[in-house]
Amino acid sequence: MRLIVAASSFDSMSTMHFAARTDFGHESSPFGDALQHAKQDPAFIDLTVSNPTRCGFDYSAIPLNALATEASLHYDANSFGMQSARDAVAGLYSGISAEQILLTASTSEAYGYLFKLLCEPGDSVLVPSPSYPLFDLLARLHDVDLIKYPLVYHDGWQIDPTSLGAAVTTRTRGIIAIHPNNPTGHYCSETDRAVLYDVARRHDLPLIVDEVFLDYGIENMERSFAIPDAPVTTFVMGGLSKLIALPQMKLAWTIVCGPEGDTSKALQRLEVIADTFLSVATPVQMALPTWLSARQQVQQQILQRVRTNLATLDGAIQGAVVSRLKVEGGWCAVLRVPAVTDDVALAVRLLEEASVAVHPGSFYGFPEKGWLVVSLLGNPEQFVAGLQRMLPLL
Ligand SMILES: Cc1ncc(COP(=O)(O)O)c(C=O)c1O
């Protein structure tokens, strides 16, 4: 205790400078506090679970011994990543070659590289709303402003061309699309694709397309933006964290496609950025070809789980005041609930009175009343039990 007092009095005297971009505000939040408290309850049910390695999937199809080859002991510094690993990634797409592919440790890291590639401090990129809150922090850490363009919902999500065009400013340097989006599960349709290409072309902007959930189509699955004849410079991202549900293995990729001149320049510059970090470990690159060929065994389990939980959800909300939005893909469902209380207050109440965690929709950019987000990844018995406890409280 004495040590803590000493440290805090020292803190108040300290004049050390910290960069404003890391002034995150460490004060507690009502949701965070209630979550910590609820986790002490043995009956706690987490309907926000997003870590696939904690969901009981069978990973035996992914041989760990593929990491432990003799070649893993030899280091061959290659800024873009090992040729064999990039060839394996290229094999996931049609008409894409290893020369267009850059490996990174994660897509989060790849976003950082792209922000560094495209933006001066204070420039902006456009990002769909609702979407995953990670982008706010990533942009902030790279001194980039995020400008949100709204997705609209009419029997399914779509990009509104007028709002997207209106979001572009003289400092905009790229347009992010998430295909399919998290948490809405929205795949960019052919119409969305045409809108994105049109706005990008008119303003001479590249597209950054996050396809980490591409293989998890529930109703349908749209094709990748990684195509040889992309009409605008397009950076397409994917990675192991979702593709084979192994976030701990730390391997992702960015494909650069589009008109020749700008893509070559982009690759040249990315090579130097990547060479500065050389962040991907050799063993995981060695294992990649074997693991990618086994991906369907993991994906099928996840798709089955998502479908089962979605069917359970539909059964549970029948006749209730709750409905769900269309889920085209991904690992989440968005619930429409009576818009009477603030969504954070509602999620706190569910933690306190039902010991069930769900995410308030506002975490992802939904309005502050009327939306909750649940993960479809968790154990089905826990999922049904969580719904049974929370639905009567809505
Ligand atoms: C849409 C989207 N992109 C990227 C990420 C981060 O992926 P990675 O683990 O490769 O950084 C997430 C994480 O959930 C995500 O939802």
The ligand as a Gaussian input file, in Angstrom:
#p B3LYP/6-31G(d) Opt

LIG

0 1
 C      -13.557000      -6.455000     -39.546000
 C      -12.317000      -6.737000     -38.762000
 N      -11.108000      -6.499000     -39.309000
 C       -9.963000      -6.774000     -38.657000
 C       -9.981000      -7.308000     -37.387000
 C       -8.674000      -7.594000     -36.707000
 O       -8.078000      -8.704000     -37.265000
 P       -6.540000      -9.102000     -36.913000
 O       -6.618000     -10.085000     -35.797000
 O       -6.008000      -9.702000     -38.175000
 O       -5.844000      -7.829000     -36.562000
 C      -11.203000      -7.571000     -36.772000
 C      -11.252000      -8.156000     -35.440000
 O      -12.230000      -8.690000     -34.997000
 C      -12.393000      -7.274000     -37.478000
 O      -13.579000      -7.497000     -36.939000

